[in-house]
Amino acid sequence: MSKKKTLFGVLLIIAALIIMTLPVSEADAASSASDFVMEGSTLVKYQGTDRDVSVPNAVEIIGKSAFEENTNIERVTLPNTVKSIEAYAFWGCDNLDTVILGRGLTEVGDYAFAGCGGLKQMAIPANVVSIGIQAFGDCVNMTDISIPAETLYIHKTAFDGCAKLTIHCEAGTAADTFAESFYEKQKEMAEYEDISDYQPSDSEQESKPDEPEATPTPDDEPEPTPTPEEVNLPESILGSTSIVGNRAFVFLETDEMKVIETTPEPDENDISREESLENIVAIGEAESIPKYTLVDGKIVADQAYYRNSQLGEITLPEGIEEIGQFSFARSSVTGITLPEGVTKIGYGAFYHCDSLEEVELPESVMSVEPRAFDYTAWVENFKSSGEDFLISGGVLIAYAGHDNTVAVPGGVRVIAAEAFSGHEEIISVRLPDSVCVIGEAAFEDCTGLKRINLGEGVEQIKDRAFSGCNALEVINLPESVKLTGLQAFGNTEVIYNGSMPEESYEDTATRLSNEKFRNPKREEVSPGVTILGISPSTARLEGASAQYTLFIEQQEDKSVLETAWSRALGSSIPENMTVYDLRMTDSSDIPIIKLGHSGLTVVIPVPENLAGQELKMVTLDRNGQLEAIAVERVSLEGKEAFCFRTTFLSSFGVYGTGSAQPEVLREINMNFGSMSSAPEKKNNTFFIAKAIIGTAFVFTGITIIWFDKRRKKLSHH
């Protein structure tokens, strides 16, 4: 009996040691049932703080927004019992990088994993039948997904914003058909990033994020674009055809074929300076500040006439120098005549203008950016004409030949972006001496190209011009070359017959999503944002996949913002405005300007002269036009700071209204700047419980052994 008691005491001590060394994950799993809020078999909300979450077997449905914006979770495992993941279930889980889906899953709902910037790979189980609207939208770091043959429905927006994604599937399946169209759509990434209400076709309306249930059908028709008389100018000056800055906009009406000048006149559609100044009261909202389709008589603004269905033949006035990005994209324009003096046609400027049949370019054009005329009737008709070259104003827009040897006609000055891209049959190319610019990706992926004669007049060879021309072993640069772009020659050996050209880069390389264009050095560092300049400051980049450096500098020169403010509001900037310049780079040192849907949230100390005041903030768009931006007063390291989110890096101005604000401010932690995982939060209840139980077992075991030894000693005496 004595031996049994001693053995029992020893066993209690051993049990205590086992309990006190239980792994945290096992204990957490055993004690976290209260973290899951259930309604029947539906997981309504996860309210725990674990990084590795295993959903209980009782769950059959992951409910709407169940894990939404949970920044702690890194890994989630769903049991085989889960049949459906509803809308927004994991929306905005920034640090979620691993998802294991159970075999019972049949449906991935609308926006289910949208904005999960940490996700890189995913395997869809065989039972999944459908993948909903933007189910993986803006998973900007996702590189691979496997979709089974059983998946029959994939919404066309399911992977919008996944610029790096490769879809793995069986040939001939619904996923294979989807993948083919998706890869074409990947080429439209800039449009998707730039256009807030982006729709891939004119025949379908996309559901808005707050209406995921309204799955669109092919029969849904968009709302008609209002005519100029219907436009409410104080709220939507940009894009109207009745006011374009301080210049007349001249175009031809298609019905009467007569020239109409739409110079603003003082009628009910006009907006006076007094009216615009009144609107500044609500300057926290972007629609409060007017914008113009024609900026300072020189630039047709980005997206100025995007999807405008009221356009016909257009003749632009003298003085214009630049056609902005997507300025006429997807509009009804049928013909365009550009005046002498236009030097640049921006990215996607006339993209998908399906009715655009006539284009006249002036001899002043020196740059035609990618996709400027893609899917226009002008280019599509040319492709079926039997001609080899589409040339206007000395610009070679497109090539449709099939010969192994290509001789570009004399008189061509500019090879437009992507003009020969992907023509694998070309072996030899000769350019005339008249060519001075070879555009971005002009000969990219001409894999059969072995010989190129650049002529004697080429001055600039832009980004990726000969990238992917793997058969081209050597290229001779004439003395005339002054500028060469990023990855202009791929892996080809370059012989310089003159001095070394200066390096340049194009706007496409400044987009965050085009990391491969910048080709940054690969570094083993945690992803996030390092701040240089004003301290203490912090920043967070949504979906960061690398380490970025953000430079924050206070600017004494306020002239650029003053010009924009005066143009929009007809007054001087507030005297107490402080102006900041924000610049961001990765290890390539190329400035990153457009962030797409990966917003950058920045926190900067409030200037002393603005302490305690209500703050307002403005910035500039790519064309130098004024925009309002939301701003919040917060606390950073116990000091007053201001916090804002932006998707475009430029000059920013912050000023105070003079009115005092409450001093209770939201605290921002300095770890806010890192996109690495949140610190592990200990389950204190578990630690306390196992400590108490373990201690009790040890105490009981020792007590039993001591009393048994004591009894033996007393009985011996």
C-alpha positions in Angstrom: 0.0 0.0 0.0 2.9 2.3 0.9 4.5 1.7 -2.5 1.3 2.5 -4.3 0.9 5.9 -2.4 4.5 6.8 -3.3 4.0 5.8 -6.9 0.7 7.9 -7.0 2.6 10.9 -5.6 5.3 10.6 -8.3 2.7 10.3 -11.0 1.0 13.5 -9.8 4.3 15.3 -10.0 4.9 14.0 -13.5 1.4 15.0 -14.5 2.1 18.5 -13.2 5.2 18.7 -15.3 3.3 17.6 -18.4 0.5 20.1 -17.8 2.9 23.0 -17.2 4.8 22.3 -20.5 1.8 21.9 -22.7 2.4 23.8 -26.0 0.5 27.2 -26.2 -1.2 26.3 -29.4 -2.8 23.1 -27.9 -3.9 24.9 -24.8 -5.3 27.8 -26.8 -7.2 25.5 -29.0 -8.7 23.9 -25.9 -9.6 27.1 -24.3 -10.7 29.3 -27.2 -14.2 28.2 -27.7 -15.5 31.5 -26.4 -13.6 33.3 -29.2 -16.1 31.9 -31.7 -19.5 33.6 -31.7 -22.0 31.1 -33.2 -25.6 31.2 -34.4 -26.4 27.6 -35.0 -23.8 26.2 -37.3 -22.8 29.6 -38.6 -19.6 31.4 -37.3 -20.9 34.9 -36.9 -17.7 36.5 -35.4 -14.3 35.5 -34.4 -13.2 37.7 -31.5 -10.0 36.1 -30.4 -6.4 37.4 -30.9 -4.6 34.2 -31.9 -2.3 34.2 -34.9 -3.0 30.6 -35.8 -6.7 29.8 -35.8 -8.4 26.5 -36.2 -12.1 26.8 -36.8 -14.2 24.3 -34.7 -15.7 21.2 -36.4 -19.2 22.4 -35.5 -19.0 25.3 -38.0 -20.6 24.8 -41.4 -20.7 28.5 -42.6 -18.1 31.2 -42.1 -20.5 34.1 -41.8 -20.4 37.6 -43.4 -17.4 39.6 -42.0 -16.6 36.9 -39.5 -12.9 37.7 -39.5 -13.0 41.1 -41.3 -10.0 43.4 -40.7 -8.5 41.0 -38.1 -4.8 42.1 -38.3 -3.6 39.4 -35.8 -4.5 36.3 -37.8 -1.7 34.8 -39.9 -3.0 31.3 -40.5 -6.5 29.8 -40.6 -7.5 26.2 -40.9 -11.1 25.4 -41.9 -12.5 21.9 -41.1 -14.2 19.7 -43.6 -17.5 20.6 -42.2 -17.4 24.2 -43.6 -19.5 24.4 -46.7 -19.6 28.1 -47.4 -17.5 31.2 -46.9 -19.8 34.3 -47.0 -19.1 37.8 -48.2 -16.3 39.8 -46.6 -15.4 36.9 -44.3 -11.7 37.6 -44.3 -11.8 41.1 -45.9 -8.7 43.1 -45.1 -6.9 40.6 -43.0 -3.5 42.2 -43.8 -1.3 39.6 -42.2 -3.2 36.4 -43.3 -0.7 34.4 -45.3 -1.9 30.8 -45.0 -5.4 29.4 -45.5 -6.2 25.7 -45.4 -9.6 25.1 -46.9 -11.5 22.0 -45.9 -12.7 19.4 -48.4 -16.4 20.1 -47.7 -16.2 23.7 -49.0 -18.6 24.4 -52.0 -18.6 28.2 -52.3 -16.2 31.2 -51.8 -18.4 34.3 -51.4 -18.1 37.8 -52.7 -15.1 39.7 -51.4 -14.3 36.8 -49.1 -10.5 37.3 -49.1 -10.4 40.7 -50.7 -7.5 42.9 -49.6 -5.6 40.1 -47.9 -2.2 41.4 -49.0 -0.3 38.6 -47.2 -1.8 35.8 -49.2 0.6 34.3 -51.7 -0.7 30.8 -52.5 -4.1 29.0 -52.4 -5.4 25.6 -53.3 -9.2 25.5 -54.0 -10.8 22.1 -52.9 -12.5 20.0 -55.5 -16.0 20.5 -54.1 -15.9 24.3 -54.7 -18.5 25.1 -57.4 -18.3 28.9 -57.4 -16.0 31.8 -56.6 -17.7 35.2 -56.2 -17.3 38.9 -57.0 -13.7 40.0 -56.1 -13.4 37.0 -53.8 -9.6 37.5 -53.9 -9.6 41.1 -55.2 -6.5 43.1 -54.4 -4.6 40.1 -53.0 -1.6 42.0 -54.5 1.0 39.4 -53.5 -0.8 36.3 -54.6 1.4 34.4 -57.1 -0.3 31.0 -57.4 -3.7 29.5 -57.1 -4.9 26.0 -58.1 -8.5 25.8 -59.3 -10.1 22.3 -59.8 -12.1 21.1 -62.8 -15.2 21.0 -60.6 -15.3 24.8 -60.2 -17.9 25.9 -62.8 -18.4 29.6 -62.0 -15.7 32.2 -61.4 -16.8 35.8 -61.4 -14.8 37.9 -63.9 -13.7 40.2 -61.0 -12.7 37.3 -58.7 -9.0 38.1 -58.9 -9.0 41.8 -59.9 -5.8 43.5 -58.8 -3.8 40.2 -58.6 -1.1 41.4 -60.9 1.4 38.6 -60.0 -1.1 35.7 -60.1 -0.6 32.5 -62.1 -3.7 30.2 -62.3 -3.1 26.5 -62.2 -5.8 24.4 -63.7 -6.7 21.6 -66.2 -7.0 22.4 -69.9 -10.6 22.7 -71.2 -12.1 23.5 -67.8 -14.1 26.6 -66.7 -11.0 27.7 -64.8 -8.9 27.4 -68.0 -11.3 29.6 -69.9 -11.3 32.1 -67.1 -7.5 32.1 -66.9 -7.2 32.9 -70.6 -9.3 36.0 -70.2 -7.7 36.9 -66.8 -4.2 37.0 -68.3 -5.5 39.5 -70.9 -7.1 41.5 -68.1 -3.9 41.5 -66.2 -2.6 43.8 -68.9 -5.3 46.3 -67.9 -3.9 46.6 -64.3 -3.3 50.3 -64.7 -6.9 51.0 -65.6 -8.2 48.9 -62.7 -5.9 50.7 -60.3 -6.6 54.2 -61.6 -10.4 54.1 -62.1 -12.3 54.0 -58.8 -15.5 52.7 -60.5 -13.7 50.4 -63.0 -15.8 48.2 -65.1 -14.2 45.8 -67.6 -16.9 46.2 -70.3 -19.7 48.6 -71.2 -22.3 45.9 -71.0 -22.0 45.0 -67.3 -22.3 46.9 -64.1 -20.2 45.7 -61.2 -21.6 45.4 -57.8 -20.4 48.0 -55.3 -18.5 46.6 -52.3 -21.4 47.4 -50.0 -23.8 45.3 -52.2 -22.1 41.9 -52.6 -25.4 40.1 -53.0 -26.3 41.9 -56.2 -24.5 39.6 -58.6 -24.5 41.3 -62.1 -25.9 39.6 -65.1 -24.9 40.2 -68.8 -28.2 42.0 -69.3 -27.5 44.7 -66.7 -27.1 48.0 -68.5 -25.1 50.9 -67.0 -26.8 54.2 -66.2 -26.6 56.6 -69.2 -24.0 59.3 -68.9 -25.7 62.7 -68.4 -25.7 65.2 -71.2 -23.8 68.5 -70.5 -27.0 70.2 -69.5 -27.6 67.5 -66.8 -24.2 67.8 -65.2 -24.2 69.3 -61.8 -21.0 71.4 -62.3 -20.2 72.2 -58.7 -19.9 68.5 -58.0 -18.5 67.0 -61.2 -16.7 69.6 -63.3 -14.1 67.0 -64.3 -15.6 65.3 -67.4 -18.2 67.8 -68.3 -18.1 69.3 -71.8 -19.4 72.7 -70.9 -16.5 74.0 -68.8 -12.9 73.1 -69.3 -10.7 75.5 -67.3 -10.2 78.9 -68.8 -10.1 77.7 -72.4 -12.7 76.9 -75.0 -13.1 73.3 -75.9 -13.9 72.7 -79.6 -15.6 69.6 -80.8 -17.9 68.4 -83.6 -21.4 67.2 -82.8 -22.0 64.0 -84.7 -25.7 64.8 -85.5 -25.3 68.2 -87.1 -21.6 68.0 -87.9 -20.9 71.6 -86.9 -18.3 73.2 -84.7 -19.6 74.2 -81.3 -17.5 76.2 -78.9 -18.3 75.4 -75.3 -16.6 78.3 -73.7 -18.3 78.8 -70.2 -21.0 81.4 -70.1 -22.7 82.8 -67.0 -25.8 80.6 -66.9 -27.2 78.1 -64.4 -24.6 75.6 -65.4 -21.7 77.9 -64.6 -19.8 77.8 -61.3 -18.6 81.1 -59.9 -15.6 81.6 -57.7 -18.0 82.5 -54.9 -19.8 79.2 -55.2 -16.5 77.3 -55.2 -15.3 79.1 -52.1 -18.5 78.2 -50.3 -17.9 74.6 -51.1 -14.5 74.7 -49.3 -16.4 74.5 -46.0 -16.7 70.8 -46.6 -13.1 70.4 -47.8 -12.8 67.0 -46.1 -14.6 65.5 -49.1 -13.0 65.3 -52.6 -16.2 66.5 -54.4 -15.9 69.8 -52.7 -13.0 70.9 -54.9 -13.7 71.5 -58.6 -11.5 70.0 -61.2 -11.2 70.8 -64.9 -10.9 68.6 -68.0 -8.4 70.9 -69.5 -5.6 72.0 -67.1 -4.1 75.4 -67.8 -4.8 75.0 -71.5 -2.1 72.4 -71.8 -3.2 69.0 -70.5 -6.3 67.0 -71.1 -6.7 65.7 -67.6 -6.4 62.0 -66.7 -9.8 60.3 -67.1 -11.4 63.6 -68.2 -13.8 61.9 -70.6 -13.6 58.3 -69.4 -16.7 56.5 -70.5 -18.3 59.7 -71.8 -21.0 58.6 -74.3 -21.7 62.1 -75.7 -18.6 62.4 -77.8 -18.3 62.3 -81.6 -15.6 63.8 -83.7 -13.3 66.0 -81.7 -10.8 68.7 -82.7 -8.7 69.9 -79.8 -7.7 73.5 -79.5 -4.1 74.9 -80.0 -1.9 74.9 -76.9 -2.5 71.4 -75.7 0.8 69.5 -75.0 -0.4 66.3 -73.3 -3.3 63.9 -73.6 -3.7 62.4 -70.1 -3.9 58.8 -69.0 -7.3 57.2 -69.8 -8.5 60.7 -70.8 -10.9 59.4 -73.5 -10.8 55.7 -72.7 -14.0 53.7 -73.3 -15.7 56.9 -74.6 -17.9 57.3 -77.8 -15.4 59.4 -79.6 -15.4 58.6 -83.4 -12.5 60.8 -84.6 -9.8 62.9 -83.1 -7.5 65.6 -84.5 -4.7 66.7 -82.2 -3.1 70.1 -82.7 0.6 70.8 -83.4 2.3 71.0 -80.1 1.0 67.8 -78.5 4.1 65.9 -77.5 2.8 63.1 -75.3 -0.2 60.7 -75.5 -0.6 59.1 -72.1 -1.2 55.5 -71.0 -4.5 54.1 -72.2 -5.5 57.6 -73.5 -7.9 56.2 -76.1 -8.1 52.6 -74.7 -11.2 50.7 -75.9 -12.6 53.7 -77.8 -14.5 51.1 -79.9 -15.9 53.7 -82.3 -12.7 55.7 -82.9 -12.0 55.2 -86.6 -9.9 58.3 -87.5 -6.8 59.7 -85.7 -4.6 62.5 -86.9 -1.3 62.9 -85.0 0.9 66.0 -85.4 4.6 65.9 -86.2 5.2 67.1 -82.6 4.3 63.8 -80.9 7.4 62.2 -79.3 5.8 59.7 -76.9 2.9 57.3 -77.2 2.6 55.3 -74.0 1.4 51.7 -73.7 -2.2 50.8 -74.6 -2.9 54.3 -75.8 -4.9 53.1 -78.8 -5.5 49.5 -78.0 -8.9 48.1 -79.0 -9.8 51.2 -81.0 -11.6 50.8 -84.4 -8.6 52.6 -85.9 -6.2 49.9 -84.8 -8.6 46.9 -85.2 -9.5 48.0 -88.8 -5.8 48.3 -89.6 -5.1 44.8 -88.4 -7.5 43.4 -91.0 -6.5 45.7 -93.8 -3.5 43.7 -95.1 -1.1 46.6 -94.4 2.1 46.1 -92.4 2.4 49.5 -90.7 0.0 51.9 -89.1 1.7 55.3 -89.2 0.3 58.8 -88.4 2.3 62.0 -88.0 5.6 60.1 -88.2 4.6 57.7 -85.4 4.5 54.0 -86.0 1.6 52.9 -83.9 1.3 49.3 -84.8 2.7 46.5 -86.9 0.6 43.7 -88.4 3.1 42.0 -90.8 4.4 38.5 -90.8 7.8 38.7 -92.5 11.0 37.5 -91.0 12.8 40.6 -92.1 11.3 44.1 -91.3 12.4 47.4 -92.8 10.6 50.3 -91.1 9.7 53.0 -93.7 11.6 56.2 -93.9 10.1 59.2 -92.2 9.1 57.3 -89.1 10.3 59.3 -86.1 8.8 57.4 -83.2 8.2 53.7 -82.6 5.2 53.7 -80.2 5.1 51.6 -77.1 4.6 47.8 -77.7 4.4 48.4 -81.5 6.2 45.1 -82.4 5.8 43.4 -79.1 5.4 39.6 -79.2 6.1 39.2 -83.0 8.2 36.0 -82.6 8.6 35.5 -86.3 10.8 38.6 -86.8 14.5 37.7 -87.2 15.9 41.0 -88.5 14.9 44.7 -88.2 16.3 47.8 -89.9 15.3 51.2 -88.7 15.7 54.4 -90.8 17.9 57.3 -89.6 14.7 59.3 -89.1 13.8 57.2 -86.0 14.8 59.1 -82.8 12.6 57.3 -80.1 12.1 53.6 -79.6 9.1 53.3 -77.3 8.5 51.3 -74.1 8.5 47.5 -74.8 8.5 48.3 -78.5 10.2 44.9 -79.4 9.6 43.1 -76.1 9.3 39.3 -76.4 10.3 39.2 -80.1 12.0 35.9 -79.2 13.2 35.2 -82.8 15.0 38.6 -83.3 18.7 38.1 -84.0 19.7 41.3 -85.7 18.8 44.9 -85.3 20.1 48.0 -87.1 19.1 51.1 -85.2 20.0 53.6 -87.8 22.1 56.7 -86.9 19.4 59.0 -85.4 18.1 57.2 -82.4 18.3 59.4 -79.2 16.2 57.5 -76.7 15.5 53.8 -76.1 12.8 53.4 -73.5 12.1 50.8 -70.8 12.1 47.1 -71.8 12.4 48.1 -75.5 14.2 44.8 -76.3 13.5 42.8 -73.2 12.8 39.1 -73.8 14.7 39.2 -77.2 16.7 36.2 -76.1 18.1 35.4 -79.6 19.6 38.9 -79.9 23.1 38.3 -78.6 24.6 41.8 -79.2 23.2 45.3 -80.0 25.3 48.2 -81.3 24.2 51.6 -80.0 25.0 54.6 -82.3 26.7 57.7 -80.9 23.3 59.5 -81.1 21.8 57.6 -78.2 21.5 59.8 -75.1 18.9 58.0 -72.9 18.3 54.3 -72.2 15.5 53.0 -70.0 15.1 50.3 -67.4 15.9 46.8 -68.7 15.9 48.3 -72.2 18.1 45.5 -73.6 17.2 42.5 -71.4 20.2 40.1 -71.3 21.6 41.3 -74.6 25.2 42.5 -74.7 25.4 46.2 -75.6 28.3 47.8 -77.5 28.5 51.6 -77.0 29.9 53.4 -80.0 29.7 56.8 -78.2 29.6 58.0 -74.6 27.6 56.1 -72.0 23.9 57.2 -72.2 22.0 58.5 -69.2 19.5 56.2 -67.5 15.8 57.0 -67.6 12.5 55.4 -66.5 8.9 55.6 -67.6 5.7 56.3 -65.6 4.8 52.6 -65.6 7.8 51.8 -63.5 6.6 54.2 -60.8 3.5 52.1 -60.1 3.8 49.9 -57.0 2.3 46.9 -58.8 5.0 47.0 -61.5 7.7 45.8 -59.3 9.2 43.6 -62.0 9.7 46.7 -64.2 11.9 48.2 -61.4 13.6 44.9 -60.7 14.7 45.8 -57.1 17.5 43.9 -55.3 16.2 40.9 -53.3 16.9 41.5 -49.7 16.1 39.2 -46.7 14.3 41.9 -44.7 10.9 42.0 -43.1 8.3 43.8 -45.3 7.3 47.3 -44.1 8.0 51.0 -44.4 11.1 52.7 -43.0 10.7 56.5 -42.4 13.4 59.0 -43.2 12.9 62.7 -42.5 10.4 64.1 -39.9 10.5 62.2 -36.7 8.7 60.6 -35.0 6.6 59.5 -37.9 5.2 56.1 -39.0 3.5 54.5 -42.0 1.9 51.3 -43.1 1.6 50.1 -46.7 -1.3 47.7 -47.2 -0.1 44.4 -48.6 3.6 45.3 -48.5 5.7 42.5 -49.8 9.1 44.2 -49.5 10.9 46.9 -47.5 10.2 50.4 -48.6 11.7 53.7 -47.6 9.4 56.7 -47.2 11.0 60.2 -47.2 8.9 62.9 -45.5 10.2 66.4 -45.9 8.6 69.8 -45.0 8.7 72.2 -48.0 9.3 75.9 -47.7 8.2 76.4 -51.4 4.4 76.4 -51.5 4.1 77.7 -55.1 2.8 74.5 -56.6 0.0 74.1 -54.1 -0.7 77.8 -54.4 -1.2 77.5 -58.1 -3.5 74.5 -57.7 -5.5 76.2 -54.9 -5.9 79.4 -56.9 -7.0 77.5 -60.1 -9.6 75.5 -58.2 -10.9 78.0 -55.6 -9.8 81.5 -56.8 -8.1 82.5 -53.5 -4.8 82.2 -51.7 -3.9 79.2 -49.6 -4.4 79.5 -45.9 -1.6 81.3 -44.1 -1.1 78.5 -41.6 -0.7 75.7 -44.2 2.3 73.5 -43.8 3.4 71.7 -47.0 5.1 68.2 -47.1 6.7 66.3 -49.9 6.4 62.5 -49.7 8.6 60.2 -51.7 8.8 56.4 -51.5 11.3 53.9 -53.0 12.2 50.3 -52.8 15.8 48.9 -53.2 15.7 49.9 -56.9 15.7 53.6 -55.9 13.0 54.3 -58.5 10.3 56.6 -57.0 7.0 54.8 -56.4 4.2 57.2 -57.0 1.0 55.3 -57.8 0.0 52.8 -55.2 -3.2 51.5 -56.8 -5.5 49.9 -54.2 -2.6 49.4 -51.8 -3.1 52.5 -49.8 -0.4 54.1 -47.7 -1.4 55.3 -44.2 0.9 57.9 -42.8 1.2 59.5 -39.3 3.2 62.8 -38.9 3.6 65.0 -35.9 1.3 68.1 -36.0 3.2 71.4 -36.5 3.3 73.6 -33.4 1.3 76.3 -35.0 -1.6 73.9 -35.7 -1.7 72.2 -32.3 -5.2 71.6 -30.9 -6.9 72.8 -34.1 -9.3 71.1 -36.4 -7.2 70.0 -39.4 -7.9 70.0 -43.1 -5.7 68.5 -45.8 -5.2 68.8 -49.6 -2.9 67.2 -52.1 -2.2 67.2 -55.9 -3.2 64.7 -58.5 -0.9 63.7 -61.4 -2.0 66.7 -63.4 -1.3 69.1 -60.6 -5.0 69.6 -59.7 -6.1 70.1 -56.1 -7.8 67.2 -54.2 -9.1 67.1 -50.6 -8.0 64.3 -48.4 -9.4 63.0 -45.2 -7.3 63.6 -42.1 -7.6 62.6 -38.4 -5.8 64.0 -35.3 -4.2 61.1 -33.4 -1.6 60.6 -30.7 1.9 59.2 -31.5 4.3 58.5 -28.6 2.1 60.8 -26.5 2.3 63.7 -28.9 -0.3 65.2 -31.2 -0.1 63.9 -34.8 -2.2 63.7 -37.9 -3.1 60.5 -39.8 -4.1 60.2 -43.5 -4.4 57.6 -46.2 -3.3 58.1 -49.8 -2.9 56.1 -53.0 -0.7 58.7 -54.8 2.5 60.3 -53.5 2.8 64.0 -54.2 2.8 67.3 -52.3 0.5 67.5 -49.3 -0.7 70.6 -47.4 -2.2 70.5 -43.9 -3.8 73.5 -42.3 -6.0 74.4 -39.3 -9.4 76.0 -39.1 -8.7 77.7 -35.8 -11.4 75.9 -33.9 -10.3 73.9 -30.8 -10.7 70.2 -30.7 -11.0 67.7 -27.8 -7.7 66.4 -26.5 -8.8 62.7 -26.3 -6.9 61.3 -29.3 -6.6 57.8 -30.7 -3.2 56.4 -29.9 -1.0 55.1 -32.8 1.7 52.6 -31.9 5.0 52.9 -33.6 4.7 49.2 -34.7 2.0 50.5 -37.0 4.7 51.1 -39.6 5.6 47.4 -40.0 3.6 45.0 -42.1 5.2 42.1 -40.2 3.0 40.1 -37.9 1.5 41.6 -34.8 3.2 40.6 -31.5 1.9 37.3 -30.2 -0.7 37.9 -27.5 -0.5 35.4 -24.7 -3.5 33.7 -23.4 -3.2 34.7 -19.7 -6.1 32.6 -18.6 -4.4 29.5 -19.9 -1.1 30.3 -18.2 -2.7 31.0 -14.9 -4.8 27.9 -15.1 -2.0 25.6 -15.9 0.2 27.2 -13.2 -2.5 26.6 -10.6 -3.2 23.1 -11.6 0.4 22.2 -12.0 1.3 23.7 -8.6 -1.6 21.8 -7.0 -0.5 18.5 -8.5 3.1 19.0 -7.4 2.0 20.1 -3.9 -0.3 17.1 -3.6 2.3 14.6 -4.9 5.0 15.9 -2.5 2.5 15.9 0.4 1.5 12.3 -0.3 5.1 11.2 -0.5 6.1 13.1 2.7 3.3 11.7 4.7 4.0 8.2 3.5 7.7 8.6 4.5 6.6 10.1 7.8 4.3 7.2 8.5 7.0 4.7 7.7 9.4 6.5 10.1 6.9 6.6 12.9 5.9 2.9 12.5 9.6 2.0 12.5 10.1 3.6 15.8 
